[in-house]
Amino acid sequence: MNMGELKKLSHRAGEIEESQTMAFTARAIELRNDGVDVVILTAGEPDFPTADHIKAAAKEALDQDFTRYTAVQGIPEIVRAVSEKFRTVNGLPYTEQQVMVTTGAKQGIANALLAICEHGDEVLIPYPSWVSYPTLVKLAGGTPVPVRSGLAKHFRPDLVGFRSAVTRRTKAILLNSPNNPTGVVYTETELRAIAALASEFNLYIVCDEIYEEMIFDRRTHVSIGTLPGAEGRTVTVNGFSKTYAMTGWRIGYMGGPEEIIQASTRIQGQVTSSVNSISQRAAVTALRAPQERVRVMREEFERRRDLVWEILGPVKELDLVKPEGAMFYFIGVSKLYGRQGSVGRLTNSRDVVEYLLDSQHVVLVPGSAFGDDECVRMSFACSVDTLREGLHRIRNGIAGLR
């Protein structure tokens, strides 16, 4: 019997947009494959190799045939190591029952939101925000609520805006410090105010701290879960991708109230089951070995940040806020709007990115992907030579506008 056309896909599938970061990176790779000399300044991926002692631990695990399923929560060694790391580095007293490993920090955020959100629950997100946060909230059945702070406020969190955004449907606040894309590092004063607000309105807090080791100018990272009002309501998410240059290993971790971790374990058990066994053994070594290489990477990223400031800072058509952490500049480009380039008149951040790709073969990400169409995001997670070349191409592109 002919049943006609298949029924439509789910509304969730229709709401998911392609990542503009991945889309522009893919276009750049296509050009490079065609022989074009393209400078790619899009991805938040350290250009350092994974350290030898971490790779050695993975090789040892392979040699020992440690290649089978593990517990969804994680092998005992990494559960202990993560609990110890939270306690000694972050001051978060998460027990072994309050932590688990995930397939990257992104899955940790997804786990937490799926555990917390009912259909229609609102989640407050400081904007500009990482591209995946609003989508992950929607996939969990929630409604993302932007709390905007722009270039004029140097992208500092709008504490008044947070309060005014709270409604009876508000369930959680989703934070990211150091922040992608802006590089803002929340101060203890700012975090205390957010924690107090969460306590007042009985909200959960989910905090993505994936860039915690990439903080510059001797600033200090503060985990909001250590502050009054945030205890017992905060899920802290982190991972190995940035700190240990382990992006392809796909391993992260999360800690929080035991009932959320238990729920997250059940969710993950149905979605992906256990994390890669080899990555878990390598991650234990990453946490427990000396951390000197982490310091070296941080210092190198700070030097690259300063190089960007040196070369692009004097360009009057651009508005730069020096990042306090992470690996990105979020550059104001609205002064270019109305100018004429090879792709026509520039009217938004995507036009600027298209123009620089077309005329200079340098690739950035439109700020519209992060909720701010006045800016573009530029990664400095690449070699100094590549970065310097890209910066000069940007300057040449701006000089070429009419």
Order of alpha helices (4+ residues) and beta strands (2+ residues): alpha-alpha-beta-alpha-alpha-beta-alpha-beta-alpha-beta-alpha-beta-alpha-beta-beta-beta-alpha-alpha-alpha-beta-beta-beta-alpha-beta-beta-beta-alpha
